[in-house]
């Protein structure tokens, strides 16, 4: 990484950005719906929820469900997801990218739709915990696209929006960055398709981890 850098704080989404988990999340929502005898959401609708807090995600996926049944749906979702989280792997090149950023002296953060317990489990399983200086989760902040996660991370490190970058695979990430006055880079290898991401006007849309690393080297 070059010495003169634009961004002091770089914040990553987790699912679909660092970890290849979008498919398992969508399938777990669909399986949970089937457990309740419901018509499962389409692949497109199920993938659109990724990045949101679980309550908001399930209400988007199945908007016509009786209010009292969402907790049961959430329980079944957790059952299916946790039974498969051992299958999840990091996208190729993520570990090396984070190591390079860490060694460059930047603050690194995570802003995720996961719960605190879910992120702790993922950090331990992936071995990435040492790379991140601070994290925020949807069960302790407003869900994306509310800017609270980014605002709290910026306050923790006393950095301004102009020196903060958000990286994510969904429009929820990009809108959160916009709401916080922060630059954003999209990655198209996760949950939301490239054309939808580009319509949200990120600074760049990377098609692979290698592409993302190249952009960060040249522009961050």
Secondary structure, 3 states (H helix, E strand, C coil): CCCCCCCCEEEECCECCCECCHHHHHHHHHHHHHHCCCCCCCHHHHHHCCCCCHHHHHHHHCCCCCHHHHHHHHHHHHHHHHCCHHHCCECCCHHHHHHHHHHCCCEEEEEECCCHHHHHHHHHHHCCHHHCCEEEECCCCCCCCCCHHHHHHHHHHCCCHHHEEEEECCHHHHHHHHHHCCEEEEECCCCCCHHHHHHCCCCEEECCHHHHHHHHHHHC
